[in-house]
Structure formats: structure tokens, C-alpha cells
């Protein structure tokens, strides 16, 4: 899924076409407005890549971090 589609789905405003060129030229641009929402699904955006495409050493670090995070969550939830 493209980043623009993710932004649209989660109501994240995108700059208008030519925005960065206008900024460099010192022109005024429209200010982006964020819309408040109570929908937890819309408030969290997670962009992931495939673990199979990264080096083994990096994959190990990520897996270790996940294991540590899960252990911390279990401890906080009292599941141990």
C-alpha cells in the first residue's frame, strides 16, 4: 500500500502539489489541518517491512526487542 493511501485512510493531511518548491521560493502555502478523532484504529499508523528482506543481524535485534517488549507487557498485565 502506498504512503499516500495510508495517509488518506488515517486522515493525515498531505501537502499540496508543489508545496516544497513553494517553501523554497518563499511563497505562502496552505496550512495543513489535522482532524481530531476518537477512533483508536485511526490514531495509530504502523508501517512495516518484511523481515525476510533485512540482514540476519538486524533481524535478530528486532526479534530480541519484540521478545523483550512482550515480556514487559506480560509483567505489567500480571500474566508473567
C-alpha positions, 0 to 999 in steps of 0.5 A: 500500500502506498504512503499516500493511501495510508495517509488518506485512510488515517486522515493525515493531511498531505501537502499540496502539489508543489508545496516544497518548491513553494517553501523554497521560493518563499511563497505562502502555502496552505496550512495543513489541518489535522482532524481530531478523532476518537477512533483508536484504529485511526490514531495509530499508523504502523508501517512495516517491512518484511523481515525476510528482506533485512540482514540476519543481524538486524533481524535478530535485534528486532526479534530480541526487542519484540521478545523483550517488549512482550515480556514487559507487557506480560509483567505489567498485565500480571500474566508473567 
